[in-house]
Amino acid sequence: MSELKVAYSGIEGSFASIASGKIYPNEQFISCKSFDEAYAKVESGECDVAVLPIENSFAGEVGQVMDLIYGGSLEFDNVYELSISHCLLGTKNTKLENIRTVLSHPQALEQCHEFIEEHGFRTVPYENTARAARQVSFGGDPEVGAIASKETADLYGLKVLATDVNQSANNVTRFAVLSKNPKKKEDPECTSVMMFTVKNEAGGLAKAISKIGEHGFNMRVIRSRPEKKTNWTYYFYVEVEGDLESAKGKEMLEDLKKQCQFVKIVGRYEPGIKI
């Protein structure tokens, strides 16, 4: 049996790389420069699945990935929770008190805001945490550090100057496995994911939400994102407990479609899987 080709955004040592390795320990990994590239490789058939972050428990949703899912053709195959522990990394010849500037992904910088403020560091946003660490390694400047994983320090020959520098001890990122051909098996215990836009009328969103509850589905998550084709219009990302492929789910969707301009089912997952 041939290996799955697993696309992720970043380089070896990034949290997406770590998540991919835990989910698919024996498959082939394809490093991509961006979320868009990883997503496109699966849509084109070059890769089988993409492992992309959709939400962090501290910093919130990953909007760029939400937009890719809304506009693209891939569906959820599953969702996994990865505990995130950020470290401050530096060159082998430096100390914490020498650091003046830190590089990292914007979400990581946000998650470590208190630590950064406490030490008065200047911040430089970077594409992802692992590339930031690699740049510190290549640059060799003892006054420049990176916020990244401990695994990244080992990969790029850096020293861990401080551990657990994120202010939330319960820092978890959810990674979605996105596929053109997700598993299709009825599961009443799953969580289903859909996106929709509502009619531009008074109470439009309230009417749509009420249809979900009327059919006995508990809504776990609802978020809005700019629709972007038209100014000041929004789409909604919703997670509900239960299987929308079931007879009850299909009935709910038929009623929901009467209240919405657009409804898209983007898959389902088994909740609470930790890696």
Secondary structure, 3 states (H helix, E strand, C coil): CCCCEEEEECCCCCHHHHHHHHHCCCCEEEEECCHHHHHHHHHCCCCCEEEEEEEECCCEECHHHHHHHHHCCCEEEEEEEEECCCEEEECCCCCHHHCCEEEECHHHHHHCHHHHHHHCCEEEECCCHHHHHHHHHHHCCCCEEEEECHHHHHHHCCEEEECCCCCCCCCEEEEEEEECCCCCCCCCCCEEEEEEEECCCCCHHHHHHHHHHHCCCEEEEEEEEECCCCCCCEEEEEEEECCCCCHHHHHHHHHHHHHEEEEEEEEEECCCCEC
